[in-house]
Amino acid sequence: MRSRQRAVADLERVTEYHWRVTGALALETVPELWKRKSTLLAPGRHVTCDLAGVERTDSAGLALLVSLLREARASETTLQFANIPDQLRSLARLSGVDGLLPQPGR
């Protein structure tokens, strides 16, 4: 029997208003990432969150991103996601929220 490896995720600051998420954006990692949401919010600023390092995601990860967008709007932060993985795009499309995930150049 194979043991299941614990999912991990990290939120890393690249520059003052550019962040990178790596690892799993999933049910197991969302609570810890949610605790760190205030680090992403910068009232009156444009913040980019790069998702190129996301290895897998699920509906909890998608819900996290949608909730972050709502929190960003409430704090007057412009939040965009870059390099959205295909798995996340497909999940957003199936859930009918693909239009909520802004991305640079779109």
SULVENPE-V603168 format. One line per field, one symbol per residue. psi: psi as a letter, one per 30 degrees, with the letter a starting at -180 (. if undefined). A space follows every 50 residues. Layout:
psi->???
This chain:
psi->kkkkkkkllkjkkeaegklkklbkileffeeeeefgefffkjkglkkkjk gfgjellafeeeeeeeeeeeeeefghkjklklhkkeeeeeeeeefggfff ilkkg.
